Amino acid sequence: MRQPLKLLPLLRGSRFAFPLAALVALAFFMISESSYQQATATFAELGTEGTARTTIQVLWRSLTDAETGQRGYLLTGRKEYLKPYTEAQTQVAQSLDWLNRYYGTDPATAGLMKRVTLASRDKLSELAETMKLYDEGKEESWRALVLSDIGKEQMDTVRSQSEQLLAIESTRLAAARKSLAQTLLLNRIGVTAMTALSLLALFMYLRQTTVVVRQREEQRRIVQAERDLLEREVVRRTEQLTELTRHLQTVREDERNHLARELHDELGALLTAAKLDVARLKSRLGALAPEVAERLQHLNDGLNSGIALKRRIIEDLRPSSLSNLGLVAALEILVREWAQNTEIAVRSALEPVRLRPSGELTVYRLVQEALTNISKYARASQVAVELSSEDGQVRVLVRDNGVGFDVNVPRTSAHGLLGMRYRLETEGGRLILSSAPGQGTAIEAQLPESSEGQPAAPGHAALATA
């Protein structure tokens, strides 16, 4: 055993080890496949030989049945006794046809089969001739034919020649069995050799298993440590990004509020003062020159438009209805004004919910952004806006019947949706986007309900609607 053990490391390090193993495996495969093909052919031959023996026996039985039916008919004159005779004729014809195809191509058996065929046909002819004489009323003739030895000689010929064919089949069967035994022996030797090689390969594999397992465990430990480090880093960076997003949103809203106050205080004061000055000039100069009065009226209209534009800008920057009337009323006003500007039918179902001020602002901005996207891209004719709460969750839904899009295809202009998602995540909520080409778009947001917020009074919604 020491010599093979010294040989194993040499085989593992040799470049000829794998080609040699492959060649040996191929050789055993060829031996096994050859044995299988030979065994399959032998089994097929055994089946054919068994069929031949059975067909010879069927031929004997059919001739005997034909003779029995004829004798019954001759003794009784009743036609029903001819049924075995009629069936035997068909069976004899089929048996002779198969046997001639099987033995006719072999010179060693072709002569025997030819004699069997002639004797069988002569026997059937003798039986038919006897019944013909019986039917014609020639009693002495058919009796003489029956009592003669012609039929016996024909049956003896069929039997003797068939027995020779059966003897040939027995010789072939013995040869086939011997061949099958040799094939099985060869296959047994191949299986034994393959088993020995498999045990050798298993022994070599087991010698390497411990080292491989140790190396794999060490690699797994290193990878797991790196993965844990990366996961901690991802969690830390995610928290930082979330905090940064929240800070940027807060700064953005603060800037909007500051800009809205500046516009309201500074620009509002300037526009109001300018409008008062125009009113004074119009009262003093308007009666002197109609052209001056027309110019002053045009200037006054422009100032009114500027004041209205200032109000819309301030409302977009800081929705005063949200802080004064509540979320439901603010959404009602937003939806109604958007429907008037876009001439798109809007159905709203808004229920009072409990949210913190930051959560209410998040919901308001989400609906505002969704409506803006619908007016830009959706080409919709109907929009539905819903606000409700259930099981401690506030649900916001904006759905349209527009062109839709494939949510699995990356979009370069999806910054608005991305901003919605991040804004909701900072409030502990999540965004669900559903869309398909030609089937519209549904934007659903879910936020945790807050016990700090107060639901809007029903009168607010009624006021906003009025």
Secondary structure, 3 states (H helix, E strand, C coil): CHHHHHHHHHHHHCCCHHHHHHHHHHHHHHHHHHHHHHHHHHHHHHHHHHHHHHHHHHHHHHHHHHHHHHHHHHHHCCHHHHHHHHHHHHHHHHHHHHHHHHHCCCHHHHHHHHHHHHHHHHHHHHHHHHHHHHHCCCHHHHHHHHHCCHHHHHHHHHHHHHHHHHHHHHHHHHHHHHHHHHHHHHHHHHHHHHHHHHHHHHHHHHHHHHHHHHHHHHHHHHHHHHHHHHHHHHHHHHHHHHHHHHHHHHHHHHHHHHHHHHHHHHHHHHHHHHHHHHHHHHHHHCCCCHHHHHHHHHHHHHHHHHHHHHHHHHHHHCCHHHHHHCHHHHHHHHHHHHHHHHCCEEEEEECCCCCCHHHHHHHHHHHHHHHHHHHHHHCCCEEEEEEEEECCEEEEEEEECCCCCCCCCCCCCCHHHHHHHHHHHHCCCEEEEEECCCCCEEEEEEEECCCCCCCCCHHHHHHHHC
